[in-house]
Amino acid sequence: MKVPLKPSRSSKLTTVLLLLACGFLIGRSTFDSSIVQADVRETPRREAFQSGDERSVAILNEISSTLKRIDGRLERLERAIPQLKTSSQ
C-alpha cells in the first residue's frame, strides 16, 4: 500500500519562491525600461487661459470682418438705389 506524501511546509515555500523568481526573470527579460516611446503633440491653447489682449485681438478681428461685410452690402445697396429711382420714373 502506497501512502501519499504530504509536501512539507518548506518545500511549498521553496516552490512559491522559485515560481516568483521565474516570473521576475521572465518579466525583466521581456521589458526593457531604457526604451521609451512617446508621441509628443502640441495641445491647443485653451481659451479660458488666454490673457486679455489675446482674447481682445480675436474678438476685434471678428468684429472687423463683420463690419467689412456690412460695408460691402451697404455699398451695393447705395449703388442699387439710383438704378431703382431711374427705373421707377
N, CA and C atoms as an extended XYZ file, in Angstrom:
267
Properties=species:S:1:pos:R:3:atomname:S:1:resname:S:1:resid:I:1 pbc="F F F"
N         0.828       -1.151        0.000 N   MET     1
C         0.000        0.000        0.000 CA  MET     1
C         0.895        1.245        0.000 C   MET     1
N         0.521        2.205       -0.905 N   LYS     2
C         1.310        3.421       -1.022 CA  LYS     2
C         0.648        4.514       -0.205 C   LYS     2
N         1.439        5.208        0.512 N   VAL     3
C         0.952        6.314        1.329 CA  VAL     3
C         1.300        7.613        0.596 C   VAL     3
N         0.276        8.456        0.305 N   PRO     4
C         0.598        9.710       -0.378 CA  PRO     4
C         1.473       10.589        0.504 C   PRO     4
N         2.492       11.158       -0.106 N   LEU     5
C         3.407       12.011        0.641 CA  LEU     5
C         2.839       13.420        0.708 C   LEU     5
N         2.853       13.961        1.882 N   LYS     6
C         2.440       15.345        2.050 CA  LYS     6
C         3.655       16.238        1.832 C   LYS     6
N         3.480       17.249        0.977 N   PRO     7
C         4.616       18.150        0.804 CA  PRO     7
C         4.842       18.936        2.100 C   PRO     7
N         6.074       19.074        2.455 N   SER     8
C         6.373       19.797        3.689 CA  SER     8
C         6.193       21.301        3.465 C   SER     8
N         6.136       21.997        4.559 N   ARG     9
C         5.927       23.446        4.506 CA  ARG     9
C         7.107       24.132        3.806 C   ARG     9
N         8.288       23.654        4.046 N   SER    10
C         9.466       24.276        3.428 CA  SER    10
C         9.501       24.017        1.920 C   SER    10
N         9.016       22.871        1.465 N   SER    11
C         9.003       22.609        0.020 CA  SER    11
C         7.951       23.470       -0.678 C   SER    11
N         6.836       23.737        0.000 N   LYS    12
C         5.834       24.649       -0.576 CA  LYS    12
C         6.417       26.046       -0.698 C   LYS    12
N         7.108       26.487        0.350 N   LEU    13
C         7.703       27.815        0.347 CA  LEU    13
C         8.773       27.905       -0.737 C   LEU    13
N         9.563       26.883       -0.898 N   THR    14
C        10.596       26.852       -1.930 CA  THR    14
C         9.965       26.917       -3.322 C   THR    14
N         8.878       26.188       -3.523 N   THR    15
C         8.199       26.185       -4.819 CA  THR    15
C         7.642       27.576       -5.134 C   THR    15
N         7.027       28.211       -4.147 N   VAL    16
C         6.467       29.546       -4.348 CA  VAL    16
C         7.582       30.539       -4.669 C   VAL    16
N         8.667       30.477       -3.916 N   LEU    17
C         9.774       31.399       -4.172 CA  LEU    17
C        10.405       31.155       -5.535 C   LEU    17
N        10.503       29.897       -5.933 N   LEU    18
C        11.042       29.564       -7.252 CA  LEU    18
C        10.143       30.107       -8.361 C   LEU    18
N         8.832       29.965       -8.192 N   LEU    19
C         7.901       30.499       -9.192 CA  LEU    19
C         7.967       32.020       -9.264 C   LEU    19
N         8.060       32.669       -8.112 N   LEU    20
C         8.191       34.130       -8.099 CA  LEU    20
C         9.480       34.577       -8.777 C   LEU    20
N        10.568       33.875       -8.519 N   ALA    21
C        11.841       34.227       -9.140 CA  ALA    21
C        11.771       34.035      -10.651 C   ALA    21
N        11.130       32.948      -11.099 N   CYS    22
C        10.978       32.714      -12.546 CA  CYS    22
C        10.128       33.817      -13.183 C   CYS    22
N         9.058       34.187      -12.529 N   GLY    23
C         8.215       35.267      -13.046 CA  GLY    23
C         8.957       36.583      -13.122 C   GLY    23
N         9.758       36.858      -12.099 N   PHE    24
C        10.547       38.089      -12.085 CA  PHE    24
C        11.550       38.093      -13.233 C   PHE    24
N        12.247       36.989      -13.426 N   LEU    25
C        13.242       36.918      -14.503 CA  LEU    25
C        12.600       37.009      -15.877 C   LEU    25
N        11.460       36.385      -16.060 N   ILE    26
C        10.757       36.474      -17.352 CA  ILE    26
C        10.293       37.905      -17.591 C   ILE    26
N         9.786       38.531      -16.564 N   GLY    27
C         9.341       39.919      -16.683 CA  GLY    27
C        10.474       40.864      -17.000 C   GLY    27
N        11.629       40.661      -16.386 N   ARG    28
C        12.781       41.523      -16.644 CA  ARG    28
C        13.339       41.317      -18.049 C   ARG    28
N        13.252       40.105      -18.550 N   SER    29
C        13.817       39.843      -19.875 CA  SER    29
C        12.919       40.351      -20.997 C   SER    29
N        11.626       40.477      -20.756 N   THR    30
C        10.718       40.935      -21.813 CA  THR    30
C        10.489       42.432      -21.778 C   THR    30
N        10.856       43.113      -20.715 N   PHE    31
C        10.608       44.552      -20.595 CA  PHE    31
C        11.935       45.270      -20.463 C   PHE    31
N        12.188       46.194      -21.387 N   ASP    32
C        13.413       46.981      -21.344 CA  ASP    32
C        13.033       48.395      -20.925 C   ASP    32
N        13.401       48.769      -19.715 N   SER    33
C        12.990       50.067      -19.183 CA  SER    33
C        13.795       51.223      -19.760 C   SER    33
N        14.861       50.954      -20.506 N   SER    34
C        15.655       52.040      -21.061 CA  SER    34
C        15.056       52.581      -22.357 C   SER    34
N        14.055       51.907      -22.914 N   ILE    35
C        13.427       52.355      -24.153 CA  ILE    35
C        12.060       52.928      -23.823 C   ILE    35
N        11.858       54.146      -24.238 N   VAL    36
C        10.577       54.812      -24.003 CA  VAL    36
C        10.077       55.326      -25.336 C   VAL    36
N         8.832       55.009      -25.655 N   GLN    37
C         8.236       55.512      -26.884 CA  GLN    37
C         7.114       56.462      -26.502 C   GLN    37
N         7.146       57.622      -27.101 N   ALA    38
C         6.128       58.613      -26.786 CA  ALA    38
C         5.792       59.400      -28.039 C   ALA    38
N         4.561       59.870      -28.097 N   ASP    39
C         4.109       60.716      -29.179 CA  ASP    39
C         3.937       62.118      -28.612 C   ASP    39
N         4.807       63.024      -29.000 N   VAL    40
C         4.754       64.376      -28.469 CA  VAL    40
C         3.840       65.195      -29.356 C   VAL    40
N         2.796       65.721      -28.760 N   ARG    41
C         1.846       66.548      -29.501 CA  ARG    41
C         1.694       67.887      -28.802 C   ARG    41
N         1.553       68.896      -29.596 N   GLU    42
C         1.298       70.224      -29.069 CA  GLU    42
C        -0.202       70.364      -28.869 C   GLU    42
N        -0.604       70.567      -27.659 N   THR    43
C        -2.030       70.701      -27.389 CA  THR    43
C        -2.451       72.135      -27.665 C   THR    43
N        -3.650       72.310      -28.196 N   PRO    44
C        -4.097       73.679      -28.461 CA  PRO    44
C        -4.310       74.434      -27.158 C   PRO    44
N        -4.027       75.689      -27.196 N   ARG    45
C        -4.177       76.504      -26.008 CA  ARG    45
C        -5.642       76.715      -25.705 C   ARG    45
N        -6.014       76.561      -24.466 N   ARG    46
C        -7.415       76.701      -24.087 CA  ARG    46
C        -7.795       78.172      -23.999 C   ARG    46
N        -8.995       78.464      -24.449 N   GLU    47
C        -9.484       79.842      -24.463 CA  GLU    47
C        -9.543       80.444      -23.055 C   GLU    47
N        -9.856       79.635      -22.077 N   ALA    48
C       -10.034       80.149      -20.724 CA  ALA    48
C        -8.742       80.704      -20.145 C   ALA    48
N        -7.595       80.279      -20.664 N   PHE    49
C        -6.327       80.705      -20.100 CA  PHE    49
C        -5.641       81.767      -20.937 C   PHE    49
N        -6.365       82.368      -21.870 N   GLN    50
C        -5.775       83.446      -22.646 CA  GLN    50
C        -5.858       84.728      -21.840 C   GLN    50
N        -4.843       85.556      -22.006 N   SER    51
C        -4.868       86.835      -21.307 CA  SER    51
C        -5.799       87.794      -22.045 C   SER    51
N        -6.034       88.933      -21.472 N   GLY    52
C        -6.996       89.883      -22.011 CA  GLY    52
C        -6.711       90.319      -23.428 C   GLY    52
N        -5.439       90.636      -23.743 N   ASP    53
C        -5.134       91.114      -25.092 CA  ASP    53
C        -5.258       90.002      -26.130 C   ASP    53
N        -4.990       88.760      -25.742 N   GLU    54
C        -5.138       87.654      -26.692 CA  GLU    54
C        -6.600       87.435      -27.048 C   GLU    54
N        -7.475       87.570      -26.073 N   ARG    55
C        -8.907       87.438      -26.356 CA  ARG    55
C        -9.401       88.633      -27.157 C   ARG    55
N        -8.911       89.822      -26.824 N   SER    56
C        -9.361       91.042      -27.495 CA  SER    56
C        -9.015       91.029      -28.975 C   SER    56
N        -7.826       90.577      -29.308 N   VAL    57
C        -7.399       90.567      -30.711 CA  VAL    57
C        -8.325       89.678      -31.532 C   VAL    57
N        -8.664       88.501      -31.027 N   ALA    58
C        -9.546       87.594      -31.768 CA  ALA    58
C       -10.930       88.212      -31.943 C   ALA    58
N       -11.439       88.833      -30.901 N   ILE    59
C       -12.769       89.446      -30.974 CA  ILE    59
C       -12.753       90.645      -31.919 C   ILE    59
N       -11.713       91.462      -31.840 N   LEU    60
C       -11.631       92.625      -32.725 CA  LEU    60
C       -11.480       92.211      -34.187 C   LEU    60
N       -10.757       91.132      -34.464 N   ASN    61
C       -10.660       90.642      -35.845 CA  ASN    61
C       -12.024       90.175      -36.342 C   ASN    61
N       -12.774       89.510      -35.484 N   GLU    62
C       -14.115       89.064      -35.873 CA  GLU    62
C       -15.031       90.261      -36.132 C   GLU    62
N       -14.965       91.264      -35.284 N   ILE    63
C       -15.782       92.469      -35.471 CA  ILE    63
C       -15.384       93.174      -36.764 C   ILE    63
N       -14.082       93.232      -37.033 N   SER    64
C       -13.601       93.887      -38.251 CA  SER    64
C       -14.126       93.186      -39.502 C   SER    64
N       -14.082       91.862      -39.519 N   SER    65
C       -14.579       91.151      -40.702 CA  SER    65
C       -16.082       91.326      -40.857 C   SER    65
N       -16.821       91.381      -39.756 N   THR    66
C       -18.270       91.609      -39.825 CA  THR    66
C       -18.562       93.003      -40.377 C   THR    66
N       -17.826       94.015      -39.908 N   LEU    67
C       -18.039       95.379      -40.394 CA  LEU    67
C       -17.686       95.509      -41.876 C   LEU    67
N       -16.664       94.799      -42.331 N   LYS    68
C       -16.310       94.842      -43.754 CA  LYS    68
C       -17.431       94.242      -44.600 C   LYS    68
N       -18.032       93.139      -44.109 N   ARG    69
C       -19.159       92.555      -44.855 CA  ARG    69
C       -20.334       93.520      -44.882 C   ARG    69
N       -20.609       94.194      -43.775 N   ILE    70
C       -21.720       95.159      -43.728 CA  ILE    70
C       -21.439       96.328      -44.677 C   ILE    70
N       -20.195       96.808      -44.687 N   ASP    71
C       -19.831       97.903      -45.593 CA  ASP    71
C       -20.031       97.505      -47.051 C   ASP    71
N       -19.649       96.297      -47.384 N   GLY    72
C       -19.835       95.825      -48.754 CA  GLY    72
C       -21.301       95.767      -49.131 C   GLY    72
N       -22.136       95.311      -48.231 N   ARG    73
C       -23.581       95.235      -48.505 CA  ARG    73
C       -24.173       96.632      -48.648 C   ARG    73
N       -23.773       97.564      -47.767 N   LEU    74
C       -24.287       98.934      -47.866 CA  LEU    74
C       -23.857       99.593      -49.174 C   LEU    74
N       -22.634       99.326      -49.587 N   GLU    75
C       -22.150       99.894      -50.844 CA  GLU    75
C       -22.969       99.377      -52.021 C   GLU    75
N       -23.292       98.092      -52.032 N   ARG    76
C       -24.125       97.537      -53.104 CA  ARG    76
C       -25.524       98.148      -53.070 C   ARG    76
N       -26.071       98.354      -51.867 N   LEU    77
C       -27.395       98.978      -51.764 CA  LEU    77
C       -27.358      100.420      -52.287 C   LEU    77
N       -26.308      101.165      -51.937 N   GLU    78
C       -26.197      102.551      -52.381 CA  GLU    78
C       -26.079      102.637      -53.904 C   GLU    78
N       -25.399      101.658      -54.518 N   ARG    79
C       -25.316      101.646      -55.977 CA  ARG    79
C       -26.640      101.241      -56.607 C   ARG    79
N       -27.428      100.433      -55.930 N   ALA    80
C       -28.689       99.946      -56.489 CA  ALA    80
C       -29.804      100.988      -56.356 C   ALA    80
N       -29.742      101.861      -55.389 N   ILE    81
C       -30.819      102.848      -55.163 CA  ILE    81
C       -30.983      103.799      -56.359 C   ILE    81
N       -29.931      104.387      -56.892 N   PRO    82
C       -30.140      105.270      -58.055 CA  PRO    82
C       -30.734      104.525      -59.253 C   PRO    82
N       -30.363      103.260      -59.435 N   GLN    83
C       -30.925      102.490      -60.529 CA  GLN    83
C       -32.412      102.262      -60.311 C   GLN    83
N       -32.831      102.044      -59.079 N   LEU    84
C       -34.255      101.843      -58.776 CA  LEU    84
C       -35.048      103.123      -59.015 C   LEU    84
N       -34.440      104.271      -58.663 N   LYS    85
C       -35.127      105.543      -58.851 CA  LYS    85
C       -35.329      105.823      -60.339 C   LYS    85
N       -34.334      105.562      -61.160 N   THR    86
C       -34.459      105.838      -62.598 CA  THR    86
C       -35.430      104.869      -63.271 C   THR    86
N       -35.473      103.633      -62.798 N   SER    87
C       -36.379      102.662      -63.426 CA  SER    87
C       -37.836      102.896      -63.009 C   SER    87
N       -38.067      103.493      -61.842 N   SER    88
C       -39.430      103.726      -61.390 CA  SER    88
C       -40.025      104.989      -62.008 C   SER    88
N       -39.209      105.870      -62.538 N   GLN    89
C       -39.732      107.117      -63.114 CA  GLN    89
C       -40.157      106.939      -64.507 C   GLN    89
